[in-house]
Amino acid sequence: MTSFREVDVAQQDGYRPLSLDLRTPDIEGAPLVVFLHGGGFLRGSRKVFTPGIADADSFDRIVAAGLAVASCEYRLSGEACFPAQLDDVDAALAWLQEHSGAYGVDASRIVLWGVSAGATIAALAGLRRDDIAGVVDWFGPADLFTMAEYDTRETAEATREARWLGGPAMQNPDLARAASPALQVHPQAPPFHIAHGTADTHVPIAQSEELLSALDAHGVPAHLHRVQGGQHFWQGVADTAPLFDSAIDFTRRVTRLDTKDTDV
């Protein structure tokens, strides 16, 4: 494995530079996982795949499966509101597609993989682009209207999603709809692999069930892995290896590393 750390890829006027870390396997032309971290849209780091899970069990496990991983930054909600984060993903993808040859990766085969808030951003980016092979969505908010109805014991203005939008969903319905993957699904969407813990109290599993229902309604290949007793960021899950392996298997199939005909 070869690592390239803190590679600056974009800088919007008036904002800090945005960087990525790229890990590549020791093969030429590896498909590319573009990873987006969690943190409620207001915190988090590209350096951490999931809190409590070591690099060896996350980033390195994906690379060992023959996939390159670009862990990308995006502006947090204290820096810029939606849809700035989608612009940041587009900028990172443009840089990766332009420079992929120099790093020995195949940026024509891209899977977006996000956790929590990063999953929402990954899903939205995948739904609005036509060059994404698949999306791995781990416990991301999917409908900002129904998330706003969930009792977080915060005021409507103080929720993570409201800070990201710049106000409560019901006061910003057009923005909230545009920021809700379940409400942006269309028949040409890429395949989705979704995983969510049944005991998640930060983002209820009903969010992923709503996304799956929307994908099914439009005939988009999708699967929801319900993780019994799993909490947010896979707390309460003793062994996360099967979760990674399932998502990796999906990624290898949709990027044509594996050609066996199996469900997504």
Number of C-alpha atoms within 10 A of each C-alpha: 12 12 13 12 14 16 13 15 18 21 13 13 7 6 11 11 15 19 20 24 18 23 24 26 22 15 12 13 20 25 27 28 29 24 27 27 28 27 17 22 26 18 13 20 16 19 16 17 22 23 15 10 15 12 14 11 13 18 25 18 16 24 22 15 16 21 29 32 28 26 26 25 27 28 23 19 21 12 12 17 19 21 15 17 23 19 15 20 23 15 18 24 19 15 15 23 15 11 14 18 13 8 17 17 24 20 25 16 21 26 29 27 29 27 27 26 28 28 27 27 32 30 31 24 20 27 23 17 12 11 14 21 22 29 31 26 29 29 31 30 32 32 24 26 18 14 20 19 10 13 11 15 8 9 11 19 16 15 18 21 27 23 21 26 24 20 20 23 24 15 14 14 15 10 18 24 18 16 27 22 30 26 18 19 23 16 14 13 23 24 24 29 23 24 25 30 25 19 19 21 14 18 24 20 24 18 21 27 19 18 27 22 16 20 25 15 12 13 14 19 17 21 18 19 16 16 17 13 14 19 21 24 22 24 17 15 16 8 9 14 12 9 15 16 15 15 23 20 16 25 32 19 19 22 22 13 17 13 10 8 7 9 10 19
